[in-house]
Amino acid sequence: MSGCKVCGSTDKHGTGGPFSTGRELVEFVYNAHEGTVRDQLIEGGGYATNCQGCNAAFTLKTFVDTCPECGGVHAIAPVHRSGEHIQFAGKDFEIKK
């Protein structure tokens, strides 16, 4: 059995995976390892990006983060090492705390 692409674990993480796109990737990272991945700081201070909902500039500092202007939820899987893989959950997606 192959391991999790995020951490090497053989645990199941539900649907999607680290190479999913859009909302599916955001939900995958948000839920991975019972939520422990989503709030981890990204090495190097994060990725400078533009919100895919409102186009405001911001820095994605954790693996799941929100745009400070519109609240748009973005994520990147830890397996990726560049900001070009940031995915957007869509304008109607909300983080449930």
N, C-alpha and C positions, 0 to 999 in steps of 0.2 A: 504494500500500500504506500503510495507516495505521500509526502508530508505537505502541510500547509505552506503555500508560497509566501505567506507573511512571516511565519515563525518556524516552520519545519515540523510543527505539531501534526499528529495524525487525527486530531479531533475534527469532527464535522462542524462547519460554520454556517450551515443553511445554504440558501441559494446564492448564486453568483460566485464571485471569486475575485482575486486581486487584479485580474485582467478584464473584468466587466467594465461597462461604461455607464455613464449617467447615474440615475437614481439607484440602479442595481449595485454599482460600485460603492456609492455613499452608504447604502444600507449594509453592505457587506462589511466595510471598515468600521462603521458605527457599532455593529454587533459582534465583531470578531473578538474572540476570547472574553466573552461576557462583558464587553465594553471597555476593556483595559487598553486597547490600542487607540481608540478615538482621541483621548486627551493627552497622549504622549507628545512631547515636543519634538519637532523635526530638527535634526542635526543642522548646525550652521545658521540657525535663526529662522528657518522656514523658506518659503518660496514667494517672491514678489509675483503678483498676478493681477489680473483684472477680473472682477466679478462677471460671471457668465450670464447673470440676470440683469444687472443695471450698468455694467462696464466700469464701475468705480475701482480704482486701484486699492489693493490691500495686500497684506502678507499673510499667507496661510502658515500659521505657526504650529498648529497641531494637525494630526492626520485627518481629523474632521473639524472644520472651522467655518465660521460664518462671516459674510461680508458685513462690515460695520455700518454701511449705508442702508442696505435693504434687507439684511438678515438672510440672504441666499446661502444655502448650505453647500459647501464644497468639500471634497475629500480626495486624498491620494493614498494608495496602498503603500505600505512601507517598503515593498519590494522595488518600487520605482525610485530612481535616483535623480529625477529632474522634474521641474514644474510643468513640463509639457503634458504630463499625465494626469493633471488635476481634472476632476470630474464634477459636474454640477447636478444637484438632485432635482432641479426644476423649481419654478416659482411657487408652487403650492406645497412644497415639502417643509415640514417643521420638525425640529429636534424635540423629542419628548424626554424630559428630565425626570 
